[in-house]
Amino acid sequence: MRTTFGGTVLVTGALALASVSGGLPAQADSTAAVRAPARSVSTGASAAQVTRCDQDNDAKKYALPHKSDIVVKIDHCITKRKSGSGYKVFSSLSMSWDELSEHFGSMQRFNHFYVYLYVNRRNNGGGGDKNYKRTMCIFTDALNARRESAIACSTPMVSYSKKYDYYSDVFVVADVANDGKGEIYWALHRSKYIY
């Protein structure tokens, strides 16, 4: 889909991200709790948990002026988990990064590095896509502190209804330090659906 974000047209693999005052879609935000994403997939009618992930090996190289360039990789999933007599859903992601050459320059890589993680839903059979829950994962300090590492975050669990199909989506807003170019936007591909 095509969308406008802060005056820039973006193409996403899943959902149009509406621009609100130069920002992301207006809804209740939460700051992410760091938690490892659930990667296992349970099957069968009595499955207590089902997880579906993106399959695209999303990676992006960031050119850093007078510093070692880095590559950032993000994997994300949507999970449906048994909760009482019903189910809850949440999205999770794991992000890793590594320098592409021998280290040189300062560690002040980014002015900010925000990853927006979404639980999205659509009407069964398609159509009516909307952001159901959004979490802002602030990874600036981690990227500026370590040459290579991995980190994770997730949305809070939200109510599941069989009227909808659910999927995770990720949108990155990064500002490279001292490059004079402003924010860089990265819309990842959506995960597979949970029905």
N, C-alpha and C positions, 0 to 999 in steps of 0.2 A: 504494500500500500504506500501511497505518497502522503506525506504530512509536512506541516511547517512547524519548525521549532526555532524560536528566537529569530525569525526572519529567514531561516535556512530550510530548504526543502529536503526532506529525508525520505528514504525508501526503507520500509521495515518489512520483515518477513511475516509479520503477524498482525499488527494493530496500528492504526494511525494514532500518533501521540499528539494530542491537541496542545496548542500553545496558549498558556494562560499567563499574561503579564510577562512574557519572555521566559516562562518557566514550564515545568511539566504539568500534566493534568492535575487539576485541583481536586484533592480528596485528602482524607486523613493520612498523614505521613506517620511513620514510626522510624526511629533510628534502629538499625539492625543489631540484633544480638548475634554474636559470632557463634556459629554452630556448623559442624561438618554436615554437608549435604547427604541425604539418604540416597544411596546408589543401588540398593538391592531392589529387586522387583518380585513381589509375591503374586502368585496366580491362584486361580480356583475361586469357587463361589464364596468361600468363607475367608478370603484373604483379608488379613488385618491391615495390610499396607500395600499400596500399589504406587510405583514411581515411574514416571516417564521423563526422559531427558532430551536435550537437543542432541543432534547427531552431526553437527557441522564443524566441530573442532575450531570454534571461533578464536582467532588470534589476530593481534594488531601490533605492528611495529611503531614505536614512538621514536622519532629523531630528536635527540636532545642536544642543543647547542653546547659545544665545548665539554661534552660529557659522553660517557658510553651510552649508545643507544640501547633500548630494551625492547623485548617482545613480551606482551601481556596475553595470556590465554585464559578464557573463561568458559566453564561448563556450568549449565544450569538445568534444574529439574523441577517438576511439579509432583507433589506427593499427596495421595489421599490416604488418611489413616483413620482406623476405627476409633471412635470416641464415644463412650457410653453406648446408647442405643442407635447412634447415627455415625456420621463421618465428618471429619474436618479436612481441609486442604491447606497446603502452604507451598511456597516456592523456596528453593535454596540454590546457592551457587558456590562454586569454588573458583578462585582466581589465583594464578601463579604468574610469576614474572622472572626474567633472567636477562642479564646483560649479554649483548651480542659480540662483545670484544673484551679484551683485557680492560679492567677498570681504570678510568681516568676522569678527572674533573670532580666537581663537588657532588654531594648526594642530594642537593636541593633540585630534584627533578621536576616536581609539579607544584604549582601554586594551589591547585586542588585537583582531586581525582575522586569523582562521585559515581557510584554505580547504583542505578535505580533498578530494583528488582520488583517484578510485578506478578501477582496472581491475576490472570485475566480469565474471563469467561465469555461464552457465547451461547445463544440458544441452541438446544440439541438440533443437529442437522445443519448448523451454520447460520451466520448472520447475527446481528445485534452484538458484536464484540464490544466489550467494555472493560476498563480497568476496575477490578474488584478490590484489590488491596495493593498498596505500593510501600516499599521500604527503601530508604536511602542509606546505602552502605558507604561510609566515608573512609576511603583507603589511602588518603594523602600521606599521613604520617608513616604508615607501613612501607609505602613505596619509596619514601624519602629516607627511610632508616636502614633498609636492607638491600644489598646488591641483588639477591635472588631470594625468593621465598614463596609461600602460598598462604592464603587466607580464605575464610569462608563467612557467609552470612545467610540469613533466612528471614522470610516474612513471618509475622505471627500466624498461627493457625486461624482459619476463618471457616464459617459454616459451609457445608456442601449441600447441594440440592441436585437431584437427578434430572431436573429440568434443564441443566446446563452442562456444557463441555468446558473443561478447565485446562489452562496451559500457562507455563511461565514465559516471561519475556524479560529482556534486559536492555537497558539503554545507558550508555556511559557518557559522562561529560567530564572532559579533562582539559586542564590549562597547563601547558608545558612552561616551565619557568624560563624566563629570558629569551623566548623566541619571538615575542612581539606579535603573535598571530591570534591571540585570544583563545576561546574555547574550541575544542575539537569534539565532534559528536560521533558516536559509534552505536548504531542500532544492530543488535545481534539477531540471529534467527530465533524464532520461537521454539519451545519444546514440542514434543508430541502431545496429543490430547489425552486427558483422563475423562472418561465418560461416567 
